[in-house]
Amino acid sequence: MDCFTCRNNARINALPPREVIAADDHWRVAHAFDTALPGWLVLVPRRHVTSIADLTDAEAATLGTWQVRLSRALRAVTGCAKTYIVQFAEKEGFAHVHFHVVPRMPDLPADRCGPRVFSYLGAPEQDRVTEQQQDELAAALHEHLDRTDLG
């Protein structure tokens, strides 16, 4: 099995900040690597799973909490008006279940709202959020999440 997410999960302690914004026993949060939209997050299970129906009860029990916490952190850090949360897991090499948590900025052009926000994903290298910018956002989001930790 060749799974990008599982390869990263296996080396979680060696990942850069952008790949481990936050994590618990069931989930890891990363910044999307090929996006032109700062703050585009991906919430991934720590074990290999390809269907939402196959999440364990423990994974499912914390899924909604993670989505809300990440939405709140994005609002606090980026100033987004709301977040979009999307799950497909259909792209070759990315069948591992993952949830896109996308900041919907107040000034997002109308032609990029809703599903069209995906035009920011798969961006050409020169248009992507840089790794340094991703790491800076990761640090700010991590700090916000630590300050507002529910546990």
N, C-alpha and C positions, 0 to 999 in steps of 0.2 A: 504494500500500500504506500503510495506517495502522497502524503498529506502535508501541505505547507503549515497548517495550524498545529498538527501533532509534532512536526519537527521543532517548531518554536516552543511548544509546551514542554517538550523533553529537555530543553535547555533554558528553562525559565530563569534560572539564577544568573545566566550569562547574557541575557537580553538587554538591549539599551532601554532607557526610560520610555521611549515611544511605544515599545512593545509590551510594557508592564506598567501601565498607568495605575492599575489596581488589580488585585487578585484575591481570591479566597480558595477554599478547597475545591470549588466547583467551576469557577469562572475566572477568566482573564480578560482585561480590557486593553486594547491596543489602538493606536492611531492608524487609520488606513494609510497604506504606503504609497498608493498611486492616485491620490486625490489632489485636486486643485483647491479644495475647500478646507480651510483650517478648522480643526476640531471634529472632523469626520471620524467617529469612533467605531470600533468593531468589538462586540462582546462575544467571546467564544467559550464553549465548554472546555474544561481541562482534560476531558477524556474524549476519545473519538466517538462521535455520534453523527448520523447523517439525516435524522428526521426528528422533528420536535416531539413526535409521539414516542420516541425512544429515550427521552430525557428521564432520569430517575425522579422520584418524588422529591428528593432533596434538591436536585438541580432546578426542578420546576418551582419549588417553594421560594427560591431566591431570585428567580428570573425577573419577575415584576419589580421587585425591590431594586435590583441593579438598574433596570431601565429607568425608573423614576430618579434614583440617585444620580445617574449619569446625565439625565436631562436637566436636573437642577444644577449640577456642576457646570454643564455647558452654558446654561443661562447665566450663571454667576461669572464665569470666566470669559466667555465670548460675547455676551450680551444678546444671544439669539432670542428670537421671539417665541420659538417653540422648537421641538425636535420632531423629526420623522424617525420612525422605527420600522425597519424593513427586514425581512428574512426570505431569502430564496435558496441559497446554497446549491446552485446549479452549474456554476462555471467549472470547467475542467480544472482539476487540482484543488478546488475549493468547495467540495461537497460536504465538508465538515460543517455542521450547523453553525451559523454565525448571524448575529443581529447587527445591522447597521444602525447606529444612533447618530443621526445627521442633524447638525445645527441648522435651523431655518432662520437665516439672518433677516432682520427687518427690511433691509434694502435688497433682498434677493430679487433679481429680475423676474418678471411674470413668466417669461419663457423658460425659467429654470425651476419653477415651483412644482410641488407634488412629485410625481414619478420622474419628471424631467430633471430633477436634481441629480440623477445618475449621470448626466452629461459631465459632471465634475469628476467622476470616477474613471480610471483608466486614462488619465490625462497624460499628454506628452511630457517627457522628463522636464523640459524647461518650464512647464506651467505648474508642476507639482509643488505642494508645500514641502519645503526642504526638510531634511532630517533634523537640522538644528532647530527650525521652527516647531517641528513635531515634538522634539525633546523639551523645548521651552513650554509648549502647551501642556505636555504630559506632566511636567513639574507643577505647573499651576493647578491643573486638575487634581493631581495627587494630593497636593496640599489642601485644596478645598474639600476633597473627600475625607481626608484625615480629620479635618476640623469638624466635619458634620457626621462623623462615623456614628452609625446607629448602635454599634455593639459596645 
